[in-house]
Amino acid sequence: MVDISRSLIGPDAEVLCAREDFALLKGVVTGKLTEHPGISAGIIARSPDGSLELNLTASRIREDLKPEIEKHLFMRISGE
């Protein structure tokens, strides 16, 4: 996730993470690293000027995929 944010935002991106992940990411993140109480898994990366944000948290990814998962399950249940 950090590599993705670096490639899209740059190496000086601010990274927000869960408290449990802070120590692990401290040696990997080159920009500012901040614990965020609202993150349980994954990261949020922001450009230094705040104009770009990349939300790679588990809750956001699950929310984005929910319609596709529901569609797939409906098709399997209905035999389509």
N, C-alpha and C positions, 0 to 999 in steps of 0.2 A: 504494500500500500504506500509506503514511503517512497519507493522507487517510482510509482505511478505519479504521485504528487510532484516529485522532483521533475519528472519529464514534462508535466503539463504546466506547472507553476514556476519551477526553478528551485535551485538549491537553498535559497534563502527564505523559503516558505515557512510561515508560522504553522506549527503542528499542534493540534489539541488532541489529547488522548485521555484514556481512563487512568485513574490513579495506579491501578495494577500494572499497566503497561509502561509507565513513565521510566522506570529504571532500565527496562529493556531498550526503549527507544532513545534514551539519553546518549548512547554511543553511536547512534545511527543518524539522527536528525542533525543537520548542520545549521539550520535556522533556529528560531525561538521555539522551545517546547514548553507546553503548558498543560497541566492537569485540568480536566473538565469534568465536573460531577455529573453531567448529563450523558456522558458517553460510557457505555458498558463494554463495548467491543468496537474495534476499528479506530479510525482517525478522521479528523476534519483538518484540511490544509487550507491556508489562506495566503494570498499574495501579500507581500509587505505593505502595499498601499491599501489593502482591503477590497480591491476591486474584483477579485476572483476568489471563489470558495469552492472547494471540492469536498463533498461529504461522502466519505467512504466508511461510515459507521454501519454496523450490522443492522440496526433498526431501519436506517434509510434504504439500504440495499433490499431488505425484506419488503419494505413498503413499495419500492419500485417494482419488485418482481411479483407481488401479490396477484395482480390481475392475470398474469400469464400462468401462474401456478393454479389459480382457480379455474381458468379456462381448460388447462390440461386435465385437472381432476374431473371436471364436468364431462369432458370428452371420454375419459376412461370409464367413468361411472355409467354414462349413457350408451356406451358401446360404439361411439363414433370413431 
